[in-house]
């Protein structure tokens, strides 16, 4: 990876050191969200999206953090701020389950569109986004994701396209869609380097020319003393959290960096943070991968809630675009009357089936690769099944590994695609009251527009 | 069925005609629950329980009531009052998924217990219930269900037993557990006649002797001019709503009758209403049955919300004891990229697979019985599968019918048992603020005790 001089074109006088967050407002919000400040318009809005995160993904992760020795289940950071749920349908007739593009468009624009479309209507006409509105109003803006930063969910906030798969076009738009001669997004952190460093166009050089620092690993990101930042930490998506090397930042690291940069703007900021690969793991029916990515999401949620609680002027909204996998906490494998889901099985894994599959392809020994990742002993029957796998077929190999884990842990799935169940909606801070209840997901974009307009 | 004189022992002078509900408080609660009266202790508490009703069951029913011709999804009555969710674990070590007895015990007592146990701890020691507390405080009390009225969920409020299956014992306790010389529950409406009219004990005569009216069909129930009422409308559970004859009341009919009786008490009332057979249908992986029973539940919810909105002094809590079936709105049958769940298939059915199975056993022709219930045309492949079914085996027959419907509608299930996903929590009226957020289900019982104690 070629990384350009991070300081090109930036006046060193504007570089400041972050010494901490203002303690403007610190309420006793230990559990009840009732004590939030709801009087004022928020200065900052942070939208957290768990891609594919249905109610069961949240429950699964809560069982992972639960301490069996305590009588009550330990709570997740967002649990006290659950305020409702969202329907996620796209506008297509005859299609009742959303993809990430259509659903992210509702958050970004307040309008429903067809699957595959990014902030355009079904005829391809651009719909203004809340991020663009925030930028025009003088706020700073950011996108953070563990997928390619030009993947559907972040892309809906800063590009317009009928086809989410045209990620080169989307990367071009990230640079070409400008306000006052500068790109719309001040901080972009995620994967997708290959869409920026291309033969046909060197977007890295172009962003650098507009004063962006370019970083490609965690330490570079933490050292960057510039408020305009493009961090691309993988050619495509980042490795899953449990599979990462220390040079790859967590979602929490990226969230913290983004907030540090963006919160310098006295006018406020708008930031989207996506845990992109909850969805990817669920597409693979990979419960270990789901827990890895939920844990990555929780690092970002903690960072965001620490900031928002201290700051007192930040609205935090957290939700999902749709459910993936038809995940359930229990399966036929557990029998009709044996009511058990075994998080203990999942806790034995050091990394996810994706890395096990890589290891198996490298060594030619799937059973050894599996046993290296876990203290779980494979049964003869399980070994037999794994021996039948064609290691050349990466997808088949990973699925076979996931199937063993699903059966052992009694994890149920109904599809490799998305499902239509409502997703949870969390809100905290000024403006959060308006999110209470069940809504169409368009309400998120509509309310953000309203709050920006106030 | 032998039904005793409904007026035995009742002073005709206390019979009054209900002319309507007091319009003490009518807020503009068209969507936001924020405008509720939260200042005061509620006079009345109504707890609505959808047995086995997970997030996907609610979504499925919302798709059923949705009008495809309108751009936005139509809302359910409770949608504006979604305030959070509940964890549902029992206290058993090594068992992570609740049964109805353990979960209902948390609502009834505020304490977790083991699966199978009704308002006793794991050693069998009785735990006081909110219904008993309400009765001692002078409130009127009621239990309404579509299962046997001595089935686990209602039973947890008015009996104490280590074994939920001992339904004769539970029926005995309904009579024997008394306050001031009268049974604890003033109005009981549901199924389960066989547990009251027994060779070893005639509980019907005993209740009648204590001044209860006994009714066995809808018109008798509506005509009963007595505030103490025992209505048993089937030997075991009621038929599913879509399979009922007009002589069997809906859950809404029973809810309305119960409220009419109980609301005469100026001290207030405590009422539990359970849509019992959402769970039963889900155990059968029967999506048509789930929709039937969700619709029955909605009739009760409408009745309750009409009363509570007018009354202004009623706290309504609605939730579920656990999820059943691992239901999802989408399945592998729809393919990995074809995002569709077809409620249209379900809408073609006039009644549920239970009645189709009865019809097939009577006629000997399952295909004719299936085609009589729906405008859906069976394919040759589907017919072949149905022809292989052993009609003598009622369970096998019903499952075969349900499998055809699941595949056609792309409905996914992961188990014939329960799962551990969080269940939705709705609250409306005075006291409702305290329910906001995610909680262990023990909070429901604990808060009801606190509200009664105020």
Interface residues (C-beta under 8 A of the other chain):
Chain A: X31 X32 X33 X34 X54 X55 X56 X58 X59 X62 X63 X71 X72 X73 X75 X76 X79 X80 X81 X82 X83 X84 X85 X87 X89 X91 X94 X95 X96 X97 X98 X99 X112 X115 X283 X323 X326 X327 X328 X329 X330 X331 X332 X334 X335 X336 X337 X338 X339 X340 X341 X342 X343 X412 X413 X414 X415 X416 X417 X418 X419 X420 X421 X422 X424 X433 X434 X436 X437 X438 X440
Chain B: X31 X32 X33 X34 X54 X55 X56 X58 X59 X62 X63 X71 X72 X73 X75 X76 X79 X80 X81 X82 X83 X84 X85 X87 X89 X90 X91 X94 X95 X96 X97 X98 X99 X112 X115 X283 X323 X326 X327 X328 X329 X330 X331 X332 X334 X335 X336 X337 X338 X339 X340 X341 X342 X343 X412 X413 X414 X415 X416 X417 X418 X419 X420 X421 X422 X424 X433 X434 X436 X437 X438 X440
